[in-house]
Amino acid sequence: MASTPASRSSWRLNSWNVKGAAGKVAAVLAQYFQEVEATDLSANQLAQAPPRPNVRYQVATAERTPFPDERFDLITVGQAVHWFDQEAYHAEVRRVAGPGTVLAEWGYGLAQT
């Protein structure tokens, strides 16, 4: 059986979905993580995302968030990483990532491992 994030008992089970306006990724993450933070620049789009009891939507940039240091076990970005200030964004990822955090970025033309 494959290991899922929820089966790893050492994880705090907190995830951050960057640029998560539609709430599609956050809705899936909510099935596996105790707490999901989804951020976007558009308050209007975030207001349209489907509500979930363990998902919090808030306006924030990818480069500067209100989250404490070492907060997340998983950070996800779908189809948006090319818009970010790369240096500032990756500095923020390093700040909010906990030990062993997985960073998952996907988009057109980002097929790297």
C-alpha positions in Angstrom: 0.0 0.0 0.0 1.3 3.4 -0.9 2.1 5.8 1.9 -0.2 8.9 2.0 0.5 12.0 3.9 -2.2 11.1 6.5 -0.4 7.8 7.2 2.8 9.4 8.3 2.3 9.8 12.0 5.3 12.2 12.4 3.7 14.8 10.2 1.7 17.6 11.8 -0.6 17.3 8.9 -0.7 21.0 7.9 -0.7 22.0 4.2 -0.6 25.3 2.3 -2.1 25.6 -1.2 -0.5 28.6 -2.8 -2.7 30.5 -5.3 -5.6 28.3 -4.4 -8.5 30.6 -5.5 -10.8 28.0 -6.9 -10.4 25.7 -3.9 -10.1 22.6 -6.0 -6.7 21.5 -4.7 -7.6 22.6 -1.1 -10.8 20.4 -1.3 -8.7 17.3 -2.1 -6.1 18.2 0.5 -8.8 18.6 3.1 -9.4 14.8 2.8 -5.9 14.0 4.0 -4.7 16.9 6.1 -6.0 18.2 9.5 -5.6 21.8 8.4 -5.3 23.3 5.0 -4.4 27.0 4.3 -5.2 28.2 0.8 -4.0 31.7 -0.3 -4.6 33.8 -3.3 -4.4 37.5 -4.3 -8.1 37.6 -5.2 -10.6 37.9 -2.3 -13.4 37.5 -4.8 -12.1 34.2 -6.1 -11.5 32.9 -2.6 -15.0 33.8 -1.6 -16.2 31.4 -4.4 -14.2 28.4 -3.1 -16.2 25.6 -1.6 -16.3 25.8 2.2 -14.7 23.0 4.2 -14.4 22.8 8.0 -10.6 22.3 7.9 -9.8 24.7 5.1 -9.0 28.4 5.7 -8.9 30.7 2.7 -7.1 34.0 3.0 -5.6 36.8 0.8 -1.8 36.7 0.8 1.0 36.7 -1.7 3.1 33.7 -2.3 6.2 35.7 -1.3 4.9 36.9 2.0 2.4 35.1 4.2 1.1 35.5 7.8 2.1 31.9 8.7 4.6 31.1 11.5 7.9 29.5 10.8 8.0 25.7 10.1 4.2 25.5 9.8 3.7 23.2 6.9 4.2 19.5 6.0 3.1 20.0 2.4 3.1 23.1 0.1 1.4 22.9 -3.2 1.2 25.2 -6.2 -0.7 24.4 -9.4 -0.3 26.4 -12.6 0.9 29.6 -10.9 4.6 29.3 -9.9 5.7 31.1 -13.1 4.0 34.3 -11.8 5.9 34.5 -8.6 9.1 36.5 -7.7 11.1 33.2 -7.5 13.7 34.3 -5.0 11.2 35.8 -2.6 8.8 32.9 -3.0 11.4 30.2 -2.3 12.6 32.2 0.7 9.1 32.1 2.0 8.7 28.4 1.3 12.0 27.7 3.2 10.7 29.8 6.2 7.3 28.1 6.5 8.4 24.6 5.6 8.8 22.2 8.5 11.4 19.4 8.7 10.7 17.0 5.8 8.2 19.2 4.1 7.2 18.2 0.5 7.0 21.0 -2.1 4.8 20.0 -5.0 4.7 22.5 -7.9 3.0 21.6 -11.2 2.2 23.5 -14.4 2.7 23.6 -18.1 6.3 22.9 -18.9 7.5 22.2 -15.3 8.2 18.5 -15.7 11.2 18.2 -13.5 12.0 15.9 -10.6 
